[in-house]
């Protein structure tokens, strides 16, 4: 015998029928507000004279119009209501079963596929209704990311639990957890057991990440990347929350404290390299004050340079020179130091002397260019060419060669050929050079002379920019990188 029946004579003459199938499949999961709207709508369908539209329905049920509208949208997704018009919104109730025994309920097939799953997902939010966007995201976790239904539901439970809101709304939870779902899927999460394992890790890690955020006086939640860093500190390095927060004091040395900075501090504390870290930070400040946080790779590279015999002050001077050329990567400093090392330069004093020599050489080459009729600053090729001339020729002879090259298509190349010819002919004075050059012009000597104008040489010359020239700088990192392609990162 049933525990609940109508008393004798108490059954109402006019009733609103509700199918048992509805009670069995929808009653336990449908939000309360949606049930109220559906039941009232069933009565209105039998007595249309009582219905006065969305506003009257809302007043009768003591609900907002938007809540009534969302309730109808819920039953649309369930396949029990069909929208007929939008302005004003009107609806028609659909039967729970279509024509034919055993047929599926009339509803959108993509929704029906995961009807129970979607209903369970909605139940997690109670009176806060999910919309089409939320259901689409939830279904993508199954179809695209490959989660089991139980795993996806557990993911949302975790999102609701960790939300900062006292009444989490579906859109906020799904937007936040969708990123996490993708990241966890990349780690191989698919089943409920996988998700439970990751959540267990997160519950050990996430409070520490939030404590660091609070110490940094930030008003936000930790990002996924920040949580991954904390996971390394807690799970791999076995650091306690107290040890991590204690290291936060070191981040005051940075203009903007960050998890990356804290990561470097913790790594160096574990390795006992505080002094090394401070020296490298000073080098990086010379390159770019905003990026003065040593990374583990930079620490390793810096230690290798010191092991090769470079003084810390020599490394710092190289960083200053790189910054003048708008080269702000530590790799640029390493390239420059290797170039200095090939010249036997490893101390700051030796580097300063080298810089002064190269500056003087650049000034001298600029004078030569002006004699040639060129109004530009020296390139590294010009400096190298002048260095080869300087070893074999008197300065006055070089100046005379520049005068001879004035008006030539490529003056510096012409000078090089001219000086090479004079060296082969034993010419050491300006007088002898003038005689040989005049003889060449008269055709009595194979000395280089101005070649006939070849149309092929009338090509557009390169438009040089300031950064292409050496001036008072002594290493062209771009050209050096091209010459040594394959080393470093190939820049």
Steps between C-alpha positions, in 0.01 A plus 500: 500500500626848410599726791316799341149506346203732453258487792155383408310776328790743494611461139456824305263507206730726291863377507827568321645168387870435551647189345673256731791498253554868577502434873745213462745665256489872573365566848816402689738715295300802382560827693210603724423818307486306174258249650269778616497657155443167323213393722329838467554491123330157486195652669502803266505266201168358622360842595642757258251755629708522819827584325600857448857468377844484657446795736176362647658157544789658685266692732292192576809291583672787687798479267692741277411497133860409416479199731181385324667549164802294612268228628336467159846494341587213736198298388586581137836334551325208666284464190168545678425851376517649153527873440249629247577875490761733647317835533306440708636157600241224466547128551336164440528197728635187334414144593759298687491231230474540125297281271583134529559272795835540668595809300733753656362825644464780252806718566814617335700185432835646611348590834319170543823308452621632836162574660573335835851644503369849428230463764762396756716794398208740544423350841845608623398865457156475659289806419771653278408378153756399242460646151581364155862615522550312828350177367711526187819531708396210723432280197830600337682361801359162407513520120821700449713455813394139559388524864270244655169643619584438866839668452341808341244527781778477758684775317201732534459410867861602555441824308201587717692417818799717408293793373542827685127569467257392771246421228701384195330555166538240222662738248780603736570141608504361146718781363756439774485121503508469120863617503579261782322213324717551190819516707412186694403317181848576365634320806294192412199557727199310372341299779360586841806343663728724289310812602491401866878455496561843347252664738680340795822658374325833445356499851854474635626765259220748439485637858874570481457681168221713651721578800773626266244709309391653831863570596546681166188708585326392178122490470453198277525122491824324403535416131553144381866570426549642849334196657733276296800685644370456853440133428869466413604671822268290717499162325846480341711721726311406819486859622252602769265795474704676770823460300334632184346801672829576673669520157239757392701760693769475231254607232496856636821549298291477182290789372207261453512185718399192307484122528785477247719718719407295805580182308851626432544600865395156623719320248803701597432456869493126449828518307662749739572747215372824652814700413504368144134591461562857618790548255298371206201715598731805481606394149139456389408843639757652262328322211138570597399609848150362450634148439762479776388163633759225435361174369659163578635478142655846529652405833659196339632702205635772731679244715657352184632844396657552840653153477664608171678778689281805428485745787148593621576866422608401147164327448323809630693725258398273211136539608540880495640487147216270385239734645647788298429297189148414621600138551325396820540122511756326719596290197627820334730559796630144476580543127687821567703346781595203284626746239702680766628168628641423155703822538617396847273755670349381828545792740316831512826693458592308185144543365505876560834529316359298212190717483712816490716357222196408294345843553818666375505268202139587418579871511795451263291296253237771498766748385597260219137465392467877481811516277333242276193719478281273713276656762430210729632337809740203484374145477678207659625407153658845468670458838638157408628630166670795665664269754661302218629820332634642824745214540670560160458867403585844629192712601589761234501230232157379612368857484637540147332172395173638636541812286562283194185295576275806510223465241551124455200267499616318815773723650610274786542200270691715256730621781565141603606401146710814465688445828550133416658599167726756666613245756584251224693771317697605808338847515542652848471878446228730376732630222566149368132415525402815309749418223377140476136608503560761225685242294208262540263769380715548190493128432874438567447288814269218599413690815125503574316778330147615493316230303273582213147556616331163484121526473473199728650708780226760482291325761323660793732532795394391845339769713706472819346565839668611819495153650701363206811698592772452754558862609628486856378144543736217430306179428217475251299219657277451196791441265679292761194277540472456120869408476461244779164360396432176679636618834279639776143537388595608152415864546 
